[in-house]
């Protein structure tokens, strides 16, 4: 399941996701829901240690808000 810690404060649950392969990238889509704050539709890709995509937050009574995200997997700390 997809989980965004940054969305926990808004009450968004973890959401099921689907993946497809496109060359050496993995594409994903998911939906997370909050009883009070609406829905978020996630779309993106993972390639190597990079991840990027968009999410659209929709809520009754407000215009949809689109965000873009991009990140790199943290290297594991050596023990």
PyMOL Python script that loads the backbone (N, CA, C, O; Angstrom):
from pymol import cmd

cmd.read_pdbstr("""\
ATOM      1  N   UNK A   1       0.836  -1.185   0.000  1.00  0.00           N
ATOM      2  CA  UNK A   1       0.000   0.000   0.000  1.00  0.00           C
ATOM      3  C   UNK A   1       0.880   1.248   0.000  1.00  0.00           C
ATOM      4  O   UNK A   1       1.970   1.260   0.573  1.00  0.00           O
ATOM      5  N   UNK A   2       0.387   2.284  -0.649  1.00  0.00           N
ATOM      6  CA  UNK A   2       1.089   3.557  -0.684  1.00  0.00           C
ATOM      7  C   UNK A   2       0.774   4.316   0.603  1.00  0.00           C
ATOM      8  O   UNK A   2      -0.383   4.395   1.018  1.00  0.00           O
ATOM      9  N   UNK A   3       1.809   4.874   1.230  1.00  0.00           N
ATOM     10  CA  UNK A   3       1.638   5.644   2.456  1.00  0.00           C
ATOM     11  C   UNK A   3       2.478   6.904   2.372  1.00  0.00           C
ATOM     12  O   UNK A   3       3.674   6.840   2.085  1.00  0.00           O
ATOM     13  N   UNK A   4       1.858   8.047   2.621  1.00  0.00           N
ATOM     14  CA  UNK A   4       2.573   9.318   2.678  1.00  0.00           C
ATOM     15  C   UNK A   4       2.472   9.844   4.104  1.00  0.00           C
ATOM     16  O   UNK A   4       1.396  10.255   4.540  1.00  0.00           O
ATOM     17  N   UNK A   5       3.596   9.833   4.840  1.00  0.00           N
ATOM     18  CA  UNK A   5       3.596  10.338   6.212  1.00  0.00           C
ATOM     19  C   UNK A   5       3.152  11.798   6.258  1.00  0.00           C
ATOM     20  O   UNK A   5       2.521  12.219   7.228  1.00  0.00           O
ATOM     21  N   UNK A   6       3.470  12.571   5.230  1.00  0.00           N
ATOM     22  CA  UNK A   6       3.087  13.978   5.187  1.00  0.00           C
ATOM     23  C   UNK A   6       1.583  14.190   5.118  1.00  0.00           C
ATOM     24  O   UNK A   6       1.091  15.270   5.445  1.00  0.00           O
ATOM     25  N   UNK A   7       0.852  13.170   4.696  1.00  0.00           N
ATOM     26  CA  UNK A   7      -0.610  13.275   4.594  1.00  0.00           C
ATOM     27  C   UNK A   7      -1.327  12.718   5.817  1.00  0.00           C
ATOM     28  O   UNK A   7      -2.549  12.826   5.918  1.00  0.00           O
ATOM     29  N   UNK A   8      -0.579  12.121   6.753  1.00  0.00           N
ATOM     30  CA  UNK A   8      -1.192  11.562   7.963  1.00  0.00           C
ATOM     31  C   UNK A   8      -1.968  12.618   8.745  1.00  0.00           C
ATOM     32  O   UNK A   8      -3.059  12.343   9.245  1.00  0.00           O
ATOM     33  N   UNK A   9      -1.417  13.810   8.850  1.00  0.00           N
ATOM     34  CA  UNK A   9      -2.053  14.885   9.609  1.00  0.00           C
ATOM     35  C   UNK A   9      -3.437  15.242   9.050  1.00  0.00           C
ATOM     36  O   UNK A   9      -4.274  15.779   9.776  1.00  0.00           O
ATOM     37  N   UNK A  10      -3.681  14.951   7.778  1.00  0.00           N
ATOM     38  CA  UNK A  10      -4.969  15.226   7.143  1.00  0.00           C
ATOM     39  C   UNK A  10      -5.904  14.016   7.177  1.00  0.00           C
ATOM     40  O   UNK A  10      -7.018  14.075   6.655  1.00  0.00           O
ATOM     41  N   UNK A  11      -5.458  12.936   7.783  1.00  0.00           N
ATOM     42  CA  UNK A  11      -6.294  11.751   7.936  1.00  0.00           C
ATOM     43  C   UNK A  11      -6.329  10.823   6.731  1.00  0.00           C
ATOM     44  O   UNK A  11      -7.240  10.002   6.622  1.00  0.00           O
ATOM     45  N   UNK A  12      -5.359  10.932   5.819  1.00  0.00           N
ATOM     46  CA  UNK A  12      -5.348  10.065   4.647  1.00  0.00           C
ATOM     47  C   UNK A  12      -4.857   8.670   5.029  1.00  0.00           C
ATOM     48  O   UNK A  12      -3.808   8.513   5.653  1.00  0.00           O
ATOM     49  N   UNK A  13      -5.639   7.664   4.640  1.00  0.00           N
ATOM     50  CA  UNK A  13      -5.282   6.273   4.875  1.00  0.00           C
ATOM     51  C   UNK A  13      -4.260   5.814   3.837  1.00  0.00           C
ATOM     52  O   UNK A  13      -4.017   6.498   2.843  1.00  0.00           O
ATOM     53  N   UNK A  14      -3.673   4.661   4.081  1.00  0.00           N
ATOM     54  CA  UNK A  14      -2.827   4.016   3.083  1.00  0.00           C
ATOM     55  C   UNK A  14      -3.736   3.576   1.937  1.00  0.00           C
ATOM     56  O   UNK A  14      -4.896   3.232   2.161  1.00  0.00           O
ATOM     57  N   UNK A  15      -3.216   3.588   0.719  1.00  0.00           N
ATOM     58  CA  UNK A  15      -4.018   3.221  -0.437  1.00  0.00           C
ATOM     59  C   UNK A  15      -3.384   2.124  -1.273  1.00  0.00           C
ATOM     60  O   UNK A  15      -2.162   2.044  -1.393  1.00  0.00           O
ATOM     61  N   UNK A  16      -4.226   1.286  -1.845  1.00  0.00           N
ATOM     62  CA  UNK A  16      -3.726   0.246  -2.749  1.00  0.00           C
ATOM     63  C   UNK A  16      -3.134   0.901  -3.982  1.00  0.00           C
ATOM     64  O   UNK A  16      -3.587   1.961  -4.413  1.00  0.00           O
ATOM     65  N   UNK A  17      -2.117   0.263  -4.547  1.00  0.00           N
ATOM     66  CA  UNK A  17      -1.500   0.789  -5.760  1.00  0.00           C
ATOM     67  C   UNK A  17      -1.355  -0.310  -6.803  1.00  0.00           C
ATOM     68  O   UNK A  17      -1.363  -1.500  -6.490  1.00  0.00           O
ATOM     69  N   UNK A  18      -1.223   0.124  -8.049  1.00  0.00           N
ATOM     70  CA  UNK A  18      -0.952  -0.792  -9.147  1.00  0.00           C
ATOM     71  C   UNK A  18       0.352  -0.351  -9.801  1.00  0.00           C
ATOM     72  O   UNK A  18       0.723   0.821  -9.749  1.00  0.00           O
ATOM     73  N   UNK A  19       1.041  -1.312 -10.418  1.00  0.00           N
ATOM     74  CA  UNK A  19       2.288  -0.996 -11.113  1.00  0.00           C
ATOM     75  C   UNK A  19       2.286  -1.623 -12.499  1.00  0.00           C
ATOM     76  O   UNK A  19       1.642  -2.643 -12.745  1.00  0.00           O
ATOM     77  N   UNK A  20       3.024  -0.984 -13.393  1.00  0.00           N
ATOM     78  CA  UNK A  20       3.277  -1.530 -14.721  1.00  0.00           C
ATOM     79  C   UNK A  20       4.736  -1.245 -15.048  1.00  0.00           C
ATOM     80  O   UNK A  20       5.322  -0.287 -14.543  1.00  0.00           O
ATOM     81  N   UNK A  21       5.300  -2.066 -15.879  1.00  0.00           N
ATOM     82  CA  UNK A  21       6.685  -1.912 -16.293  1.00  0.00           C
ATOM     83  C   UNK A  21       6.729  -1.141 -17.606  1.00  0.00           C
ATOM     84  O   UNK A  21       5.924  -1.395 -18.501  1.00  0.00           O
ATOM     85  N   UNK A  22       7.664  -0.203 -17.725  1.00  0.00           N
ATOM     86  CA  UNK A  22       7.865   0.559 -18.951  1.00  0.00           C
ATOM     87  C   UNK A  22       9.369   0.712 -19.145  1.00  0.00           C
ATOM     88  O   UNK A  22       9.989   1.614 -18.582  1.00  0.00           O
ATOM     89  N   UNK A  23       9.944  -0.171 -19.938  1.00  0.00           N
ATOM     90  CA  UNK A  23      11.403  -0.166 -20.098  1.00  0.00           C
ATOM     91  C   UNK A  23      12.057  -0.523 -18.778  1.00  0.00           C
ATOM     92  O   UNK A  23      11.740  -1.556 -18.187  1.00  0.00           O
ATOM     93  N   UNK A  24      12.970   0.324 -18.306  1.00  0.00           N
ATOM     94  CA  UNK A  24      13.613   0.055 -17.021  1.00  0.00           C
ATOM     95  C   UNK A  24      12.979   0.841 -15.872  1.00  0.00           C
ATOM     96  O   UNK A  24      13.558   0.943 -14.791  1.00  0.00           O
ATOM     97  N   UNK A  25      11.799   1.390 -16.109  1.00  0.00           N
ATOM     98  CA  UNK A  25      11.062   2.114 -15.062  1.00  0.00           C
ATOM     99  C   UNK A  25       9.823   1.327 -14.658  1.00  0.00           C
ATOM    100  O   UNK A  25       9.266   0.560 -15.443  1.00  0.00           O
ATOM    101  N   UNK A  26       9.409   1.535 -13.424  1.00  0.00           N
ATOM    102  CA  UNK A  26       8.151   0.976 -12.927  1.00  0.00           C
ATOM    103  C   UNK A  26       7.190   2.137 -12.706  1.00  0.00           C
ATOM    104  O   UNK A  26       7.476   3.049 -11.930  1.00  0.00           O
ATOM    105  N   UNK A  27       6.056   2.101 -13.388  1.00  0.00           N
ATOM    106  CA  UNK A  27       5.034   3.133 -13.259  1.00  0.00           C
ATOM    107  C   UNK A  27       4.056   2.703 -12.175  1.00  0.00           C
ATOM    108  O   UNK A  27       3.779   1.512 -12.030  1.00  0.00           O
ATOM    109  N   UNK A  28       3.529   3.660 -11.409  1.00  0.00           N
ATOM    110  CA  UNK A  28       2.562   3.311 -10.377  1.00  0.00           C
ATOM    111  C   UNK A  28       1.412   4.309 -10.349  1.00  0.00           C
ATOM    112  O   UNK A  28       1.555   5.464 -10.749  1.00  0.00           O
ATOM    113  N   UNK A  29       0.267   3.833  -9.865  1.00  0.00           N
ATOM    114  CA  UNK A  29      -0.910   4.655  -9.638  1.00  0.00           C
ATOM    115  C   UNK A  29      -1.538   4.210  -8.331  1.00  0.00           C
ATOM    116  O   UNK A  29      -1.525   3.024  -8.002  1.00  0.00           O
ATOM    117  N   UNK A  30      -2.093   5.165  -7.582  1.00  0.00           N
ATOM    118  CA  UNK A  30      -2.722   4.841  -6.313  1.00  0.00           C
ATOM    119  C   UNK A  30      -3.759   5.901  -5.974  1.00  0.00           C
ATOM    120  O   UNK A  30      -3.799   6.974  -6.576  1.00  0.00           O
ATOM    121  N   UNK A  31      -4.595   5.573  -4.999  1.00  0.00           N
ATOM    122  CA  UNK A  31      -5.556   6.538  -4.470  1.00  0.00           C
ATOM    123  C   UNK A  31      -5.555   6.418  -2.956  1.00  0.00           C
ATOM    124  O   UNK A  31      -5.636   5.318  -2.411  1.00  0.00           O
ATOM    125  N   UNK A  32      -5.463   7.561  -2.278  1.00  0.00           N
ATOM    126  CA  UNK A  32      -5.600   7.591  -0.830  1.00  0.00           C
ATOM    127  C   UNK A  32      -6.813   8.439  -0.488  1.00  0.00           C
ATOM    128  O   UNK A  32      -7.148   9.376  -1.213  1.00  0.00           O
ATOM    129  N   UNK A  33      -7.476   8.106   0.627  1.00  0.00           N
ATOM    130  CA  UNK A  33      -8.739   8.756   0.988  1.00  0.00           C
ATOM    131  C   UNK A  33      -8.703   9.222   2.441  1.00  0.00           C
ATOM    132  O   UNK A  33      -8.166   8.542   3.316  1.00  0.00           O
ATOM    133  N   UNK A  34      -9.281  10.388   2.676  1.00  0.00           N
ATOM    134  CA  UNK A  34      -9.490  10.919   4.017  1.00  0.00           C
ATOM    135  C   UNK A  34     -10.979  11.202   4.173  1.00  0.00           C
ATOM    136  O   UNK A  34     -11.598  11.773   3.276  1.00  0.00           O
ATOM    137  N   UNK A  35     -11.555  10.809   5.296  1.00  0.00           N
ATOM    138  CA  UNK A  35     -12.987  11.045   5.520  1.00  0.00           C
ATOM    139  C   UNK A  35     -13.327  12.530   5.495  1.00  0.00           C
ATOM    140  O   UNK A  35     -14.418  12.900   5.061  1.00  0.00           O
ATOM    141  N   UNK A  36     -12.420  13.387   5.948  1.00  0.00           N
ATOM    142  CA  UNK A  36     -12.681  14.823   6.018  1.00  0.00           C
ATOM    143  C   UNK A  36     -12.042  15.627   4.895  1.00  0.00           C
ATOM    144  O   UNK A  36     -12.523  16.709   4.560  1.00  0.00           O
ATOM    145  N   UNK A  37     -10.956  15.109   4.304  1.00  0.00           N
ATOM    146  CA  UNK A  37     -10.157  15.916   3.375  1.00  0.00           C
ATOM    147  C   UNK A  37     -10.191  15.480   1.915  1.00  0.00           C
ATOM    148  O   UNK A  37      -9.468  16.043   1.093  1.00  0.00           O
ATOM    149  N   UNK A  38     -11.012  14.491   1.574  1.00  0.00           N
ATOM    150  CA  UNK A  38     -11.164  14.125   0.175  1.00  0.00           C
ATOM    151  C   UNK A  38     -10.289  12.964  -0.278  1.00  0.00           C
ATOM    152  O   UNK A  38     -10.017  12.033   0.481  1.00  0.00           O
ATOM    153  N   UNK A  39      -9.855  13.042  -1.537  1.00  0.00           N
ATOM    154  CA  UNK A  39      -9.068  11.968  -2.158  1.00  0.00           C
ATOM    155  C   UNK A  39      -7.813  12.534  -2.797  1.00  0.00           C
ATOM    156  O   UNK A  39      -7.766  13.695  -3.204  1.00  0.00           O
ATOM    157  N   UNK A  40      -6.801  11.686  -2.875  1.00  0.00           N
ATOM    158  CA  UNK A  40      -5.586  12.035  -3.613  1.00  0.00           C
ATOM    159  C   UNK A  40      -5.322  10.927  -4.624  1.00  0.00           C
ATOM    160  O   UNK A  40      -5.256   9.751  -4.266  1.00  0.00           O
ATOM    161  N   UNK A  41      -5.171  11.313  -5.901  1.00  0.00           N
ATOM    162  CA  UNK A  41      -4.807  10.402  -6.981  1.00  0.00           C
ATOM    163  C   UNK A  41      -3.303  10.568  -7.231  1.00  0.00           C
ATOM    164  O   UNK A  41      -2.834  11.661  -7.547  1.00  0.00           O
ATOM    165  N   UNK A  42      -2.568   9.482  -7.086  1.00  0.00           N
ATOM    166  CA  UNK A  42      -1.111   9.474  -7.249  1.00  0.00           C
ATOM    167  C   UNK A  42      -0.740   8.794  -8.563  1.00  0.00           C
ATOM    168  O   UNK A  42      -1.334   7.777  -8.922  1.00  0.00           O
ATOM    169  N   UNK A  43       0.244   9.350  -9.287  1.00  0.00           N
ATOM    170  CA  UNK A  43       0.808   8.723 -10.491  1.00  0.00           C
ATOM    171  C   UNK A  43       2.293   9.046 -10.511  1.00  0.00           C
ATOM    172  O   UNK A  43       2.702  10.172 -10.226  1.00  0.00           O
ATOM    173  N   UNK A  44       3.095   8.039 -10.854  1.00  0.00           N
ATOM    174  CA  UNK A  44       4.512   8.317 -10.908  1.00  0.00           C
ATOM    175  C   UNK A  44       5.320   7.153 -11.438  1.00  0.00           C
ATOM    176  O   UNK A  44       4.783   6.172 -11.952  1.00  0.00           O
ATOM    177  N   UNK A  45       6.641   7.292 -11.294  1.00  0.00           N
ATOM    178  CA  UNK A  45       7.546   6.254 -11.774  1.00  0.00           C
ATOM    179  C   UNK A  45       8.732   6.113 -10.833  1.00  0.00           C
ATOM    180  O   UNK A  45       9.138   7.053 -10.150  1.00  0.00           O
ATOM    181  N   UNK A  46       9.270   4.902 -10.825  1.00  0.00           N
ATOM    182  CA  UNK A  46      10.493   4.591 -10.084  1.00  0.00           C
ATOM    183  C   UNK A  46      11.478   4.018 -11.086  1.00  0.00           C
ATOM    184  O   UNK A  46      11.169   3.073 -11.812  1.00  0.00           O
ATOM    185  N   UNK A  47      12.667   4.603 -11.117  1.00  0.00           N
ATOM    186  CA  UNK A  47      13.717   4.129 -12.029  1.00  0.00           C
ATOM    187  C   UNK A  47      15.023   4.171 -11.249  1.00  0.00           C
ATOM    188  O   UNK A  47      15.493   5.239 -10.855  1.00  0.00           O
ATOM    189  N   UNK A  48      15.600   2.998 -11.031  1.00  0.00           N
ATOM    190  CA  UNK A  48      16.817   2.941 -10.217  1.00  0.00           C
ATOM    191  C   UNK A  48      16.515   3.415  -8.813  1.00  0.00           C
ATOM    192  O   UNK A  48      15.618   2.890  -8.154  1.00  0.00           O
ATOM    193  N   UNK A  49      17.266   4.415  -8.348  1.00  0.00           N
ATOM    194  CA  UNK A  49      17.025   4.947  -7.012  1.00  0.00           C
ATOM    195  C   UNK A  49      16.267   6.276  -7.036  1.00  0.00           C
ATOM    196  O   UNK A  49      16.249   7.005  -6.044  1.00  0.00           O
ATOM    197  N   UNK A  50      15.637   6.586  -8.182  1.00  0.00           N
ATOM    198  CA  UNK A  50      14.873   7.830  -8.331  1.00  0.00           C
ATOM    199  C   UNK A  50      13.367   7.557  -8.423  1.00  0.00           C
ATOM    200  O   UNK A  50      12.934   6.559  -8.999  1.00  0.00           O
ATOM    201  N   UNK A  51      12.594   8.458  -7.846  1.00  0.00           N
ATOM    202  CA  UNK A  51      11.134   8.372  -7.899  1.00  0.00           C
ATOM    203  C   UNK A  51      10.600   9.766  -8.211  1.00  0.00           C
ATOM    204  O   UNK A  51      11.089  10.757  -7.668  1.00  0.00           O
ATOM    205  N   UNK A  52       9.604   9.842  -9.080  1.00  0.00           N
ATOM    206  CA  UNK A  52       8.992  11.130  -9.381  1.00  0.00           C
ATOM    207  C   UNK A  52       7.552  10.926  -9.817  1.00  0.00           C
ATOM    208  O   UNK A  52       7.169   9.839 -10.249  1.00  0.00           O
ATOM    209  N   UNK A  53       6.762  11.979  -9.701  1.00  0.00           N
ATOM    210  CA  UNK A  53       5.381  11.869 -10.111  1.00  0.00           C
ATOM    211  C   UNK A  53       4.560  13.085  -9.720  1.00  0.00           C
ATOM    212  O   UNK A  53       5.088  14.147  -9.388  1.00  0.00           O
ATOM    213  N   UNK A  54       3.256  12.892  -9.771  1.00  0.00           N
ATOM    214  CA  UNK A  54       2.315  13.947  -9.416  1.00  0.00           C
ATOM    215  C   UNK A  54       1.217  13.354  -8.548  1.00  0.00           C
ATOM    216  O   UNK A  54       0.971  12.148  -8.552  1.00  0.00           O
ATOM    217  N   UNK A  55       0.568  14.238  -7.804  1.00  0.00           N
ATOM    218  CA  UNK A  55      -0.667  13.821  -7.153  1.00  0.00           C
ATOM    219  C   UNK A  55      -1.655  14.965  -7.198  1.00  0.00           C
ATOM    220  O   UNK A  55      -1.294  16.138  -7.109  1.00  0.00           O
ATOM    221  N   UNK A  56      -2.917  14.585  -7.341  1.00  0.00           N
ATOM    222  CA  UNK A  56      -3.993  15.557  -7.429  1.00  0.00           C
ATOM    223  C   UNK A  56      -4.928  15.336  -6.249  1.00  0.00           C
ATOM    224  O   UNK A  56      -5.502  14.260  -6.082  1.00  0.00           O
ATOM    225  N   UNK A  57      -5.071  16.381  -5.432  1.00  0.00           N
ATOM    226  CA  UNK A  57      -5.894  16.350  -4.236  1.00  0.00           C
ATOM    227  C   UNK A  57      -7.235  16.986  -4.575  1.00  0.00           C
ATOM    228  O   UNK A  57      -7.295  18.158  -4.948  1.00  0.00           O
ATOM    229  N   UNK A  58      -8.304  16.218  -4.446  1.00  0.00           N
ATOM    230  CA  UNK A  58      -9.643  16.744  -4.693  1.00  0.00           C
ATOM    231  C   UNK A  58     -10.458  16.674  -3.410  1.00  0.00           C
ATOM    232  O   UNK A  58     -10.392  15.698  -2.662  1.00  0.00           O
ATOM    233  N   UNK A  59     -11.225  17.727  -3.177  1.00  0.00           N
ATOM    234  CA  UNK A  59     -12.051  17.831  -1.979  1.00  0.00           C
ATOM    235  C   UNK A  59     -13.288  18.638  -2.338  1.00  0.00           C
ATOM    236  O   UNK A  59     -13.198  19.639  -3.048  1.00  0.00           O
ATOM    237  N   UNK A  60     -14.432  18.207  -1.854  1.00  0.00           N
ATOM    238  CA  UNK A  60     -15.680  18.922  -2.132  1.00  0.00           C
ATOM    239  C   UNK A  60     -15.560  20.379  -1.684  1.00  0.00           C
ATOM    240  O   UNK A  60     -15.079  20.666  -0.588  1.00  0.00           O
ATOM    241  N   UNK A  61     -16.000  21.283  -2.539  1.00  0.00           N
ATOM    242  CA  UNK A  61     -16.008  22.693  -2.195  1.00  0.00           C
ATOM    243  C   UNK A  61     -14.720  23.440  -2.481  1.00  0.00           C
ATOM    244  O   UNK A  61     -14.618  24.624  -2.162  1.00  0.00           O
ATOM    245  N   UNK A  62     -13.738  22.783  -3.073  1.00  0.00           N
ATOM    246  CA  UNK A  62     -12.501  23.485  -3.437  1.00  0.00           C
ATOM    247  C   UNK A  62     -11.995  22.972  -4.778  1.00  0.00           C
ATOM    248  O   UNK A  62     -12.313  21.858  -5.195  1.00  0.00           O
ATOM    249  N   UNK A  63     -11.213  23.792  -5.434  1.00  0.00           N
ATOM    250  CA  UNK A  63     -10.612  23.385  -6.709  1.00  0.00           C
ATOM    251  C   UNK A  63      -9.555  22.318  -6.447  1.00  0.00           C
ATOM    252  O   UNK A  63      -8.909  22.319  -5.399  1.00  0.00           O
ATOM    253  N   UNK A  64      -9.384  21.409  -7.405  1.00  0.00           N
ATOM    254  CA  UNK A  64      -8.349  20.378  -7.290  1.00  0.00           C
ATOM    255  C   UNK A  64      -6.973  21.043  -7.225  1.00  0.00           C
ATOM    256  O   UNK A  64      -6.732  22.067  -7.865  1.00  0.00           O
ATOM    257  N   UNK A  65      -6.083  20.446  -6.444  1.00  0.00           N
ATOM    258  CA  UNK A  65      -4.725  20.964  -6.294  1.00  0.00           C
ATOM    259  C   UNK A  65      -3.756  19.894  -6.812  1.00  0.00           C
ATOM    260  O   UNK A  65      -3.818  18.742  -6.383  1.00  0.00           O
ATOM    261  N   UNK A  66      -2.865  20.272  -7.730  1.00  0.00           N
ATOM    262  CA  UNK A  66      -1.894  19.325  -8.274  1.00  0.00           C
ATOM    263  C   UNK A  66      -0.502  19.631  -7.720  1.00  0.00           C
ATOM    264  O   UNK A  66      -0.061  20.781  -7.705  1.00  0.00           O
ATOM    265  N   UNK A  67       0.175  18.582  -7.269  1.00  0.00           N
ATOM    266  CA  UNK A  67       1.523  18.689  -6.734  1.00  0.00           C
ATOM    267  C   UNK A  67       2.461  17.823  -7.561  1.00  0.00           C
ATOM    268  O   UNK A  67       2.029  16.860  -8.194  1.00  0.00           O
ATOM    269  N   UNK A  68       3.742  18.165  -7.555  1.00  0.00           N
ATOM    270  CA  UNK A  68       4.783  17.388  -8.221  1.00  0.00           C
ATOM    271  C   UNK A  68       5.791  16.968  -7.153  1.00  0.00           C
ATOM    272  O   UNK A  68       6.141  17.758  -6.276  1.00  0.00           O
ATOM    273  N   UNK A  69       6.255  15.721  -7.230  1.00  0.00           N
ATOM    274  CA  UNK A  69       7.269  15.271  -6.286  1.00  0.00           C
ATOM    275  C   UNK A  69       8.390  14.548  -7.018  1.00  0.00           C
ATOM    276  O   UNK A  69       8.196  13.989  -8.098  1.00  0.00           O
ATOM    277  N   UNK A  70       9.568  14.573  -6.401  1.00  0.00           N
ATOM    278  CA  UNK A  70      10.743  13.924  -6.972  1.00  0.00           C
ATOM    279  C   UNK A  70      11.694  13.641  -5.817  1.00  0.00           C
ATOM    280  O   UNK A  70      11.865  14.477  -4.930  1.00  0.00           O
ATOM    281  N   UNK A  71      12.307  12.472  -5.827  1.00  0.00           N
ATOM    282  CA  UNK A  71      13.232  12.153  -4.754  1.00  0.00           C
ATOM    283  C   UNK A  71      14.165  11.028  -5.122  1.00  0.00           C
ATOM    284  O   UNK A  71      13.980  10.325  -6.116  1.00  0.00           O
ATOM    285  N   UNK A  72      15.183  10.880  -4.282  1.00  0.00           N
ATOM    286  CA  UNK A  72      16.188   9.833  -4.467  1.00  0.00           C
ATOM    287  C   UNK A  72      16.233   9.007  -3.201  1.00  0.00           C
ATOM    288  O   UNK A  72      16.153   9.545  -2.097  1.00  0.00           O
ATOM    289  N   UNK A  73      16.364   7.687  -3.358  1.00  0.00           N
ATOM    290  CA  UNK A  73      16.461   6.779  -2.236  1.00  0.00           C
ATOM    291  C   UNK A  73      17.697   7.104  -1.401  1.00  0.00           C
ATOM    292  O   UNK A  73      18.795   7.266  -1.934  1.00  0.00           O
ATOM    293  N   UNK A  74      17.502   7.196  -0.086  1.00  0.00           N
ATOM    294  CA  UNK A  74      18.629   7.448   0.815  1.00  0.00           C
ATOM    295  C   UNK A  74      19.544   6.234   0.846  1.00  0.00           C
ATOM    296  O   UNK A  74      19.093   5.088   0.842  1.00  0.00           O
ATOM    297  N   UNK A  75      20.837   6.514   0.876  1.00  0.00           N
ATOM    298  CA  UNK A  75      21.801   5.419   1.032  1.00  0.00           C
ATOM    299  C   UNK A  75      21.724   4.883   2.444  1.00  0.00           C
ATOM    300  O   UNK A  75      21.535   5.651   3.387  1.00  0.00           O
ATOM    301  N   UNK A  76      21.866   3.580   2.607  1.00  0.00           N
ATOM    302  CA  UNK A  76      21.848   2.978   3.936  1.00  0.00           C
ATOM    303  C   UNK A  76      23.096   3.395   4.700  1.00  0.00           C
ATOM    304  O   UNK A  76      24.196   3.454   4.151  1.00  0.00           O
ATOM    305  N   UNK A  77      22.892   3.681   5.983  1.00  0.00           N
ATOM    306  CA  UNK A  77      24.037   4.029   6.824  1.00  0.00           C
ATOM    307  C   UNK A  77      24.847   2.780   7.125  1.00  0.00           C
ATOM    308  O   UNK A  77      24.283   1.716   7.377  1.00  0.00           O
ATOM    309  N   UNK A  78      26.154   2.906   7.099  1.00  0.00           N
ATOM    310  CA  UNK A  78      27.019   1.780   7.426  1.00  0.00           C
ATOM    311  C   UNK A  78      27.109   1.639   8.936  1.00  0.00           C
ATOM    312  O   UNK A  78      27.211   2.628   9.662  1.00  0.00           O
ATOM    313  N   UNK A  79      27.070   0.404   9.394  1.00  0.00           N
ATOM    314  CA  UNK A  79      27.156   0.157  10.834  1.00  0.00           C
ATOM    315  C   UNK A  79      28.511  -0.330  11.226  1.00  0.00           C
ATOM    316  O   UNK A  79      28.758  -0.588  12.404  1.00  0.00           O
TER     317      UNK A  79
END
""", "prot")
cmd.dss("prot")
cmd.show_as("cartoon", "prot")
cmd.util.cbc("prot")
cmd.orient("prot")
